[in-house]
Each structure stands twice: as C-alpha cells, then as structure tokens.
Amino acid sequence: MGLIETENEKTSSVNIPIIDFSSWSSPNTTPEARLSIAKDLADACHNVGFVSIINHGVPIELLDEAFAWSKKLFDLKTEEKMLAPHPDGPTVHRGYSWPGLEKVSQVISEDVEVGEQLRAVTDCKESYEIGSESNPEQPNVWLPSHILPGFHEFMTKFYWTCNSASLEILKAIGLGMGLSDPSFVMSTLHRVTLPPAADRFSGEERMTRARYSIPYFVSPDIDAVIECMKECSSKENPVKYEPVVQREVTLPPAADRFSGEERMTRARYSIPYFVSPDIDAVIECMKECSSKENPVKYEPVVQREYRLMRAKLQYRSTEAAIAEASG
C-alpha cells in the first residue's frame, strides 16, 4: 500500500492511501492475502475517509474513452444538451443539469427560502446522471441518438463495468470490517464538468458535497479510482466510519490554469460512480458495529425517505431555474 500526499485548507498535508486491487480477484491469491487487502481498504476508510485504488478492474482504455465521451457530451450546444433535461424537482435524479440548476450543500431543511438563500452562490458545473435501466423509480433520460450517436450504448456498457468493480470493492470492505452478511446495492453514474469560468468567479465553484450514498468512486482524470466513504455509511456505522465531506475548493496546480484577459480556468471533468442501498432498504447500524460500550446512535431510516429528505433543496423547479438562467 502506497500513499499520496496532498494539501488541504486546515492541515499542511494529508496522506491518501494507495491500494493495489489487482490480486483481489486472482485465483492464485490466498485467503490471507485477500484479507490483507480488505483490511487495508477498511482501515483507509476508517482512518482517512479517502483511498486511491489502482488496478481496480475498470480498464484504463475504457476510462480514457469515458472521458472522451464526457468532453463530446459537454461540448454540445446548450439546446442539444437540453433535449435530455433533468426532470423537474428533486425526486428523479437523471439527465442533464445545467450550471445553476443543482445546489449541493450540507443544509437539511423543509424551508424553500433557505434553498433560495443557498443559491445566492451558484454551483458552477454541469452534470449528466445515468443509472440502472432496471430502476423504475429513476428512469434514465437519454439524448436522442442522432445528437450523440453511440453515447447511450457506450455509457450503458461503462455503467455495468463500473458496477462489477464497485461490488468487488464493497465485498472487500465488508471482509475488512468483519461483516458476516453481504448486502445488495444500487448505483448511479454521475458525469461532471466544471466549465471554464473567469478567475473572478472562482469562489462560485467552491462546493461542499454531502452525498447520501454508501461509498462513491471518482475517476478524476487519472488512472485510479478514488473511493470516498460517505454519510450513509456513518449512519449505518456511526463510530468506526465517520462521514467525509468532499470539498471542491482549490484549482489544480497547472501552469495552464488560466488563459485570456479574463483569466478563464480550463475545463475539468470527473466521473463519480455512486453506490447506494436498495431504495426500500432500511439503513441501520450493523450488529458488528455496536456494543454495550458503543450503543447505536441513530434511528433506522428507509433509503427512499432519506434520499428524498436530503434532496429537498438540491433541485428547484425546472421552470424557475430556466427563468433565472435565461435572464
């Protein structure tokens, strides 16, 4: 296991573990070696909250192709991307979200005014959500085939390749945690671009994410997958695995970060793959994670109810969002 050293706002450096996952699925790997990988992964989730996984099962060539498709997608004209719009409101999380439609925050509230106050600072990003074809509550919203030929077919293949890799990683986490029973999950592919923006607007793209999935996996223009243990894991396991907040704060330290008189930032892409409990699953503390000394700290909650509660302020009415974007 290696380490990536990075900087953040509060500390001089943070060491993110690097785990080589190549031997996990090898028939020649001993149970002891698999357990060692699993424990390294679980320890990283426990002690750091982020881990970089290499040789994860998603071919590098496929990742390169996925990023190429992302660029093609987000390079389309706005009116073309709007042929697959995100459905109205927060209930269905699929399709294209234009800059300003989604507002990601840690705030939980039923008050619409609170949501409008949060939107005083715009999330400067575009995204496109894709999920399982077998999830009737979250139907996919695809572009017409003539707009981006081949996109639907490739993304379906890519989604299920990521699904297979994520399930193996989850098995490893479960083994490393000492869990006795496997769990079944649903997942979402979330393509994101931070489009070019003038340097004076850089504060508007500083987002704090509190995602409500188990872990999620991010391909950020590199040949590794970054795994983040997120908020629902802390509700299931409130002592061992604390929630991690993803902060998109600093610009990449690149010589070509800005260009032109307005110092436009270069576009950046990422492909987060969210892994969530089944929609009717009850999220509750696992028996392996509580004791007399470590009692359960949260009441059980159904995934559907929790997801809708957290998404309440994430998306406003599409009509209102379009009106604001237009003028």
Summary of the structure (lengths in Angstrom):
residues: 327
radius of gyration: 19.9
end to end distance: 51.5
largest distance: 63.0
contacts: 945
relative contact order: 0.17
helix: 31%
strand: 23%
